Amino acid sequence: DFSAEFHDIRSDDFRECLDAESYLASQELAQQLLAAGSLGIVYPSVRKPKGTCIGCFRPALVTNVRKAGAYDFRWAGKPEPRVTRR
């Protein structure tokens, strides 16, 4: 759960920040928002259609944490890890 208001970047004005191939524009925006005291962002998933994501810049704002699952990530010389659920 989150107990704060976040910047909403789901409009077309932020399209360049939502590039699945490059994080450059999104990282620049995040640096600007952090410097301005932002608590986080709400943005559309670039990998899951109709999905919504939250990027929280202040861990203390995350409350009521619940464990949903445990995963192992293993890298074996490739950029993509092998992911298995425990």
N, C-alpha and C positions, 0 to 999 in steps of 0.2 A: 504494500500500500504506500501511497505517496501523499504527503500532507503539505503541498505547496502548489503554486501556479508556475507553469513552465511556458516558455516561448513556443508558440505554435508555428511550425514551418511547413505546414501541409499545403500551402497555396502555391500556385505556379510561380510566384515571385522567387521561390527558393529551389526551383527545378535543378539548377546546376549543383546544388548541395546534395542532391539525391541521386547521384551517379553511382551505379553499382560497380563500375570499373575504376573509379578514382575517388579517393577520400580528400583530395587537396582542398576543394572549395568548402567541404563540410568542416574540415579541421580549422580552416581560416575563420569560418563563422563561429565555431565553438570558442576559439581563442578570443574573438571580439566579445562574445556574450559573457564569457568568464570574466574578462577584464571589466565589463560593465556591471558585474554582480549578479548575473543570471543564475537561476537555480537549476535550469535544465531546459530540455526541448521535448516537444511532441512532434513526431514526424511519421510519414507513411513508410511502411516497409518497402524496400527496393527489391526484395526477394520473394515476398509472400503477398500476392494480390489481395487487396482490401485489408491488409494487416496494418496495425498501428503500433509504433514503438515509442518508448520514452527513454531519453538519456538524462539521467539525474546527475548533476554536477556536485551535489552535496550529500554524501552517504548518510549523514544524520537524519535526512528527510525520509529515508526508507524505513517504514515501520511495519510491524506485524509480519516479519519475514517467515515464510513457510517453505519447507523443503519439498520440492516437487519430484526430484529425481537426482541421481548421481551419474556422472558420465566420466569415462576415461578418454583422453585425447592422446593419441600416439603418433609421433612423426617418425617416418622412416626414410628420410632423404627426399621426400616430395613436399611440395607446398601444402597439399591437402592432408590433414591428419586422418587417421582411422578413428572413428568415434564409436564407442560402444557404451550402452547403458548398463550400469551395474545392477 
